[in-house]
Amino acid sequence: MRLEAITWDRLGDLLAERLLDLKTADGSPWPRIAFDGASAARPGDLAERVSEALRIRGRPSLVVSMEGFLRPASVRLEYGHRDVEAYYNGWFDTSAVWREVFGPLEPAGDGRVLPDLWDPVTDRATRSSYVQLPPGGVLLLHGPLLLRHWFPFDLSIHVLLSSGALRRRTPEAEQWTLPAFERYDDETDPAGTADVLVRADDPRHPAWSG
């Protein structure tokens, strides 16, 4: 796939422009967008840029992180602190994401989204209030391994790091998760299946598929 050099600011603007006219697959009044990528690729930063670009254009949005839907430590770490299988299949409460994020944004939903559920630092419920996303508002969900859960995204953006860049930019304490991303690439091929591909090996000079 041919990629074109771009700046992060320009990328945020172009993605926001694309979202203004995006039609949902199921007729929902709320477009649902994935910003998929390992934490080292910082997909949340791009989601925030797009959110700001949408705000300037008069379109409301809500940025939601999968980190706010981690399972309690007693569940995540049942098989130890570095169990790759548990990380791949059990760290994130996808049922809660379906219920609290995607359910309210179905065609007949009420638009009341819970932005997070669990604080991994305190290992307690966040007790956050629901956020009312008005019709036309855009959900911007970011996190790792997003494209393997059959979430009903209307547009998917994968922020790609080469295996070498991913290893260099992943903190030492998180290097044990790298086999999970290798498996994700093999089983899901996010770079090939995402609607938009952003390469971020050099964080100062991204490139995208256009």
C-alpha positions in Angstrom: 0.0 0.0 0.0 1.3 3.4 -0.9 1.5 5.9 2.0 1.7 9.7 1.8 3.6 11.9 4.2 1.5 14.2 6.3 1.5 16.2 9.5 -0.5 15.2 12.5 -2.5 18.5 12.4 -3.3 18.0 8.8 -4.3 14.4 9.4 -6.6 15.4 12.2 -8.3 18.0 9.9 -8.7 15.6 7.0 -10.1 12.8 9.1 -12.6 15.3 10.7 -13.7 16.5 7.3 -14.3 12.9 6.3 -16.4 12.2 9.3 -18.7 15.2 8.7 -20.3 13.3 5.8 -19.9 9.8 7.0 -23.0 7.6 6.8 -23.4 4.9 9.4 -23.9 1.3 8.2 -27.0 0.7 10.2 -28.7 4.1 10.1 -27.6 5.1 13.6 -27.4 8.9 14.1 -24.0 8.4 15.9 -21.0 7.5 13.7 -18.6 5.2 15.6 -14.9 5.4 14.8 -12.0 3.2 15.8 -8.6 4.4 16.5 -6.8 1.1 16.8 -3.2 0.7 17.9 -0.8 -0.3 20.6 -0.3 2.2 23.4 3.2 2.9 22.1 1.5 4.1 18.8 -0.6 6.6 20.8 -3.9 6.2 18.9 -5.5 8.3 21.7 -3.5 11.3 20.7 -4.9 11.1 17.1 -8.4 10.6 18.5 -8.1 13.8 20.5 -6.8 15.7 17.5 -9.8 14.6 15.5 -12.1 15.5 18.3 -10.7 19.0 18.5 -11.0 19.4 14.7 -14.6 18.3 14.9 -15.3 20.8 17.7 -14.0 23.6 15.5 -16.3 22.5 12.8 -19.3 22.5 15.1 -19.7 18.7 15.4 -19.8 17.2 18.9 -17.8 14.1 19.7 -16.8 11.9 22.6 -13.4 10.3 23.0 -13.5 7.0 24.9 -10.4 4.9 25.9 -10.4 1.1 26.2 -8.2 1.7 29.3 -11.3 2.9 31.1 -12.9 -0.6 30.5 -10.1 -2.8 31.9 -11.3 -5.6 34.1 -10.5 -5.5 37.8 -7.0 -6.6 38.7 -8.3 -9.8 40.4 -9.6 -10.9 37.0 -6.9 -9.5 34.7 -4.1 -10.9 36.7 -5.6 -14.2 37.7 -2.9 -16.0 35.8 -0.1 -13.6 36.7 1.1 -10.2 35.8 2.6 -11.2 32.4 0.2 -13.8 30.9 0.0 -13.0 27.2 -3.2 -15.1 26.7 -5.0 -13.3 29.5 -3.9 -9.9 28.0 -5.1 -10.9 24.5 -8.5 -12.3 25.6 -9.3 -11.1 29.1 -7.9 -7.8 30.1 -10.7 -5.6 28.6 -14.3 -5.8 29.6 -15.7 -5.9 26.0 -19.2 -6.9 27.3 -19.3 -3.6 29.2 -18.1 -1.7 26.1 -21.0 -3.3 24.1 -23.5 -2.4 26.9 -22.3 1.0 28.0 -20.8 2.5 24.8 -22.3 0.8 21.7 -25.7 -0.1 23.0 -26.8 3.5 23.6 -25.6 4.4 20.1 -27.7 1.8 18.2 -30.3 3.3 15.9 -33.0 3.2 18.6 -30.5 4.1 21.4 -30.7 7.1 23.7 -27.1 8.4 23.2 -26.2 8.2 26.9 -22.7 6.7 27.0 -20.6 5.8 30.0 -17.1 7.1 29.1 -15.3 4.8 31.5 -16.0 2.1 34.1 -12.9 1.1 35.9 -9.8 3.0 37.1 -6.7 0.7 36.7 -4.7 2.8 39.1 -7.0 2.7 42.1 -8.6 -0.6 40.9 -12.0 0.7 41.7 -15.1 1.8 39.7 -14.7 5.3 38.4 -18.3 6.2 39.1 -18.3 8.5 36.1 -21.5 10.1 35.0 -23.1 9.2 31.7 -22.5 11.6 28.8 -25.3 12.6 26.5 -24.1 12.4 22.9 -26.5 14.3 20.7 -27.6 12.9 17.3 -24.8 13.5 14.9 -22.2 13.3 17.6 -19.3 11.1 16.9 -17.8 8.3 19.1 -14.0 8.1 18.9 -13.0 4.9 20.6 -9.2 4.3 20.9 -7.2 1.4 22.3 -5.3 -1.8 21.3 -6.7 -4.9 19.6 -9.9 -3.1 18.7 -10.6 -4.7 15.4 -10.9 -8.3 16.7 -14.1 -7.8 18.7 -16.7 -7.2 15.9 -17.5 -3.8 17.3 -19.9 -1.9 14.9 -17.5 0.7 13.7 -18.4 2.9 10.7 -14.8 3.8 10.1 -11.6 2.2 11.4 -8.2 3.8 11.6 -5.2 1.7 12.5 -2.0 3.5 13.8 0.8 1.2 12.7 4.2 0.7 14.1 6.7 -1.7 12.5 7.8 -4.6 14.8 11.1 -2.8 15.4 9.5 0.5 16.2 6.9 -1.1 18.5 9.7 -2.8 20.4 11.7 0.4 20.7 8.8 2.5 21.9 7.2 0.0 24.3 8.4 0.5 27.9 10.5 -2.3 29.3 7.7 -3.2 31.8 5.3 -3.8 28.9 7.6 -5.7 26.5 5.9 -9.0 27.6 2.7 -7.8 25.7 4.5 -7.8 22.3 3.6 -11.4 21.4 -0.1 -10.4 21.7 0.4 -7.8 19.0 2.2 -10.3 16.7 -0.8 -12.7 17.1 -3.2 -9.8 16.5 -1.4 -9.0 13.2 -1.5 -12.7 12.1 -5.1 -13.3 13.1 -6.8 -9.9 12.3 -4.4 -8.1 9.9 -5.4 -4.6 11.2 -3.1 -2.9 8.7 -5.0 -4.6 5.8 -8.5 -4.5 7.1 -8.7 -0.9 8.6 -10.3 1.8 6.4 -7.4 4.2 7.0 -3.8 3.2 7.8 -1.5 5.6 9.6 2.2 4.7 9.9 3.9 6.3 12.9 7.4 4.7 13.1 8.8 8.2 13.3 6.4 10.1 15.6 7.4 13.4 14.0 6.7 12.3 10.4 3.6 10.2 10.0 2.3 8.8 6.7 -1.2 7.7 5.8 -3.1 5.8 3.2 -5.2 8.8 2.2 
